[in-house]
């Protein structure tokens, strides 16, 4: 897994959400992320989003953390948009503020294992390995053309790093 430091500008997104936690996701009876992702794609929700900035690029965001990665959070799946005009019914908006990130690019592998394996490594990392303390504002995965073949997925994971402002 390759790591780089990057600062991204504000990102506006439209999508759907689920409230969950790491403990819920570890139990197949209470896990919500898989069902949320399935609904998003099975119901063709990306095609219903207006003002799509880069159609086909999916963002999966972890935000509204109660504490850290072990507490509750909101899972959001959607696409970046130019504006929130004409918000379709049943969708939510999310604005990720400008933030510094440790960006991780995974090795190729099958879904969901490539994602799970990357997060398991990230959860054990120290602040020094990140290049700073985690901000817990918004962390996210980006799925683009490298994720089309579900047996050979490569994805970027962005982990927010605190600055003197946050």
C-alpha positions in Angstrom: 0.0 0.0 0.0 1.5 3.3 -1.1 1.1 6.5 1.1 1.3 10.1 0.0 0.4 13.4 1.8 -2.2 15.5 0.0 -4.5 18.5 0.7 -7.9 18.4 -1.1 -10.3 21.3 -1.5 -13.9 21.2 -0.3 -15.9 18.3 -1.8 -19.7 18.4 -2.3 -21.5 15.1 -2.5 -25.0 13.7 -3.0 -25.8 10.1 -1.9 -27.4 7.9 0.8 -26.3 7.2 4.4 -26.4 4.7 7.2 -25.5 5.1 10.8 -23.2 2.3 11.9 -20.0 1.4 13.9 -17.1 -0.9 13.6 -18.7 -3.3 16.1 -21.9 -3.4 14.0 -19.9 -4.0 10.8 -18.1 -6.9 12.4 -21.4 -8.7 12.9 -23.2 -9.9 9.8 -26.6 -9.5 11.6 -26.0 -5.8 12.3 -23.7 -4.7 9.5 -25.2 -1.9 7.3 -22.5 -0.9 4.8 -22.9 -3.9 2.5 -26.7 -3.3 2.3 -26.3 0.4 1.7 -23.8 -0.2 -1.1 -26.1 -2.8 -2.6 -29.1 -0.5 -2.5 -27.1 2.3 -4.1 -26.1 0.2 -7.1 -29.0 -2.1 -7.3 -31.5 0.8 -7.4 -29.3 2.7 -9.9 -29.1 5.6 -7.6 -26.0 7.2 -9.2 -28.1 7.9 -12.4 -30.6 9.8 -10.3 -28.0 12.3 -8.9 -28.1 15.7 -10.6 -25.1 17.9 -11.3 -22.6 14.9 -11.2 -19.1 16.2 -11.5 -17.4 12.9 -12.5 -20.0 10.2 -13.3 -18.9 6.8 -12.4 -16.6 7.8 -9.6 -18.0 6.6 -6.3 -17.1 8.1 -2.9 -17.6 6.1 0.3 -17.2 8.4 3.3 -17.0 7.8 7.0 -18.0 10.9 8.9 -19.8 12.3 11.9 -17.6 10.2 14.2 -18.8 9.9 17.8 -15.2 9.5 18.9 -12.7 7.6 16.8 -12.8 4.7 14.4 -14.1 2.4 17.2 -17.2 4.5 17.9 -20.3 5.2 15.9 -20.2 7.1 12.6 -22.2 7.9 9.5 -21.4 5.9 6.3 -22.2 7.9 3.1 -22.0 6.6 -0.4 -22.5 8.9 -3.4 -20.9 11.1 -6.1 -19.2 14.5 -6.2 -21.5 17.2 -7.6 -21.1 20.8 -8.8 -24.2 21.9 -6.8 -27.0 20.7 -4.6 -29.7 22.1 -6.9 -32.6 19.7 -7.7 -31.7 17.3 -4.9 -33.6 14.0 -5.6 -36.0 12.7 -3.0 -34.4 10.3 -0.6 -30.9 11.6 -1.1 -28.7 13.5 1.3 -25.9 16.1 0.9 -22.5 16.1 2.4 -19.8 18.7 2.3 -16.3 17.6 3.2 -14.2 20.7 4.1 -10.8 21.3 2.8 -8.5 19.0 4.6 -5.1 17.4 4.7 -5.0 13.7 4.1 -2.7 10.6 4.2 -3.7 9.1 0.9 -3.3 5.3 0.6 -3.4 3.5 -2.7 -4.1 -0.2 -2.3 -2.5 -3.1 -4.1 -4.8 -4.9 -6.5 -7.2 -7.5 -5.0 -10.7 -8.8 -4.8 -13.5 -6.8 -3.2 -14.3 -6.5 -0.3 -11.0 -8.0 0.9 -8.8 -5.3 -0.6 -10.8 -2.6 1.3 -11.0 -4.5 4.5 -7.3 -5.4 4.5 -6.3 -1.7 3.9 -8.5 -0.5 6.8 -7.1 -3.1 9.1 -3.6 -1.8 8.4 -4.8 1.8 8.8 -6.4 1.1 12.2 -3.0 0.0 13.6 -1.0 2.9 12.3 0.5 5.6 14.6 0.2 9.3 14.2 3.9 9.3 13.0 3.0 6.8 10.3 0.1 9.0 9.2 2.2 12.2 9.2 0.0 13.7 11.9 -3.0 12.9 14.2 -6.2 11.7 12.6 -8.8 14.4 12.4 -12.0 12.2 12.3 -13.9 14.8 10.2 -14.2 12.7 7.0 -12.2 9.7 5.7 -13.1 8.1 2.4 -12.5 5.6 -0.3 -12.6 6.5 -4.0 -13.8 3.9 -6.5 -13.0 4.8 -10.1 -12.1 2.8 -13.3 -9.6 0.8 -11.3 -12.6 -0.8 -9.4 -14.6 -2.1 -12.4 -13.1 -5.6 -12.2 -14.3 -6.7 -8.7 -11.5 -9.4 -8.6 -8.7 -6.8 -9.2 -9.7 -3.6 -7.4 -7.3 -0.8 -6.7 -8.7 2.1 -4.6 -7.6 5.2 -2.9 -8.3 5.7 0.8 -8.0 9.2 2.2 -7.6 9.6 6.0 -8.0 13.1 7.3 -5.1 14.5 9.3 -5.4 17.3 11.8 -4.0 20.7 11.1 -3.5 23.6 13.5 -7.1 24.7 12.6 -8.8 21.5 13.7 
